[in-house]
Amino acid sequence: MTAEPGSIQIIVELLYLIASVLFILSLKWMSSPTTARHGIWAGEIGMVLAIGGTLLNHGMDYRLIAIALVLGTIIGIPLGRVAMTAVPQRTALSHAFGALCVTLVGSAEFYLRTPDISRFMMSVLSLEVILGGLTVTGSLMAAGKLQEILPQRPLTYKGQNLVNFVLLAGALVIAVSLVLHPEARTLFPFMILIALAFGVLLIIPIGGADMPTVISLLNGYAGLSAAAMGFVLNSKLLIIAGALDGSSGLILSIIMSKAMNRSFTNVLFGAFGQVQAAAAAGEEARPVRSATPEEAAAILSAANRVIVVPGYGMAVAQAQHKVRELYDGLTKRGVDVRFAIHPVAGRMPGHMNVLLAEADIPYDRLIEMDEINGDFPQTDVALVIGANDVTNPAARSDASSPIYGMPILDVDKAHTVMVIKRSMNPGFAGIDNPLYYLDNTLMLFGDAKAFVGSIVRELGGGHS
């Protein structure tokens, strides 16, 4: 005995409603490290229910769906097995795949519906494919920069912003033409090609320092394009999920821009991160004081308060587990050890939190910048591990600096500052860091994982 179509539709709508609630709860719970796991589970269960509800609809070709699921699984499993340092570029690839799906579905709907399509629906469909197309190539460019397949420094040329504006304007002109004359189907491929080209040219002039903001912005574009697809397909679930995704990505981008004291226009068009020439020839030869692992261990073991500042250098070196050993060793000696987390440290929001949580460092030891900055003057040692721009005091004092006004961690106010760094090369912002030349700073040159490991050995492997 088969269920009535009306009964099936009620079940589908109920599954979609539960899935929507779970998506909202997922975002809520993922805002805190202590509830993040619940958020992941809620999102996964919501997605399973959403897929299940879709499969219950009549007219589904389950053979094609099975093939798609197998292919998706073959691609998805290797993509899921990446190191924590590669999560940002994997996230960018996920955006690209999602946006490609939106663009392909939008294209199919266009050719199925035209010329009998309302102006409103054509407007939404055009928005869907333009946002989807630029997100596809933009995300691929971001992933390439993060993976260092493409140059991380901005790639610029004269008149670049004008070219980008003309391309975007061209796509919008075609969209308006299609809204007024949907029968002009030959224009549609050009709109997609322009959107794809715009995505490439939008991202290549953006430097590595701005990739966290770019990733969240692309996430916003992908979500908005999915919401537009929900209108096209008359899917309330897609509208809700896309709106949640789009708004959260855009809000996060705003928060991150504020954390860097930057505007969206500066992030997108400022070519931030080009290596700055030294103001004077003698500046490159400024002396720095360095220390050995033995000396660093002696200073740390004599301290009462230590604040560790993690950065992307720690992530690259996969040093988080050694940092945990250092935390254990110092804590057993009675040293108060906390971690200062800058909002844009690493390659994506929460990158440092995730790495340190992976090493089982207690959540209550991870302190946000605003809460911990006032404690640096009473701190014996600030240990900076692979962080550059987020500790640069030029942001406070040098009005000519490209990062002037950016909120930073006030590590220079600690009694002693120790910086683990491979070399004196500038960070993603492409500028020198005056912190390294201060009288209270010691440079610890070397690989973060190896150097922290050497300090741990000098401390006796974590035993007092």
Secondary structure as UniProt FT lines:
FT   HELIX           5..29
FT   TURN            30..31
FT   HELIX           33..35
FT   HELIX           36..55
FT   TURN            58..59
FT   HELIX           62..80
FT   HELIX           84..86
FT   HELIX           87..113
FT   TURN            114..115
FT   HELIX           119..146
FT   TURN            147..148
FT   TURN            158..159
FT   HELIX           160..180
FT   TURN            182..183
FT   HELIX           185..187
FT   HELIX           188..203
FT   TURN            204..205
FT   HELIX           208..210
FT   HELIX           211..233
FT   HELIX           236..259
FT   TURN            260..261
FT   HELIX           264..269
FT   TURN            272..273
FT   HELIX           281..285
FT   HELIX           293..301
FT   STRAND          305..310
FT   HELIX           312..317
FT   HELIX           320..332
FT   TURN            333..334
FT   STRAND          336..341
FT   TURN            343..344
FT   TURN            349..350
FT   HELIX           351..358
FT   TURN            359..360
FT   HELIX           363..365
FT   STRAND          366..368
FT   HELIX           369..372
FT   HELIX           373..378
FT   STRAND          381..385
FT   HELIX           389..391
FT   HELIX           394..397
FT   TURN            399..400
FT   TURN            402..405
FT   HELIX           411..413
FT   STRAND          416..421
FT   TURN            428..429
FT   HELIX           434..437
FT   TURN            439..440
FT   STRAND          441..445
FT   HELIX           448..458
FT   TURN            459..462
//
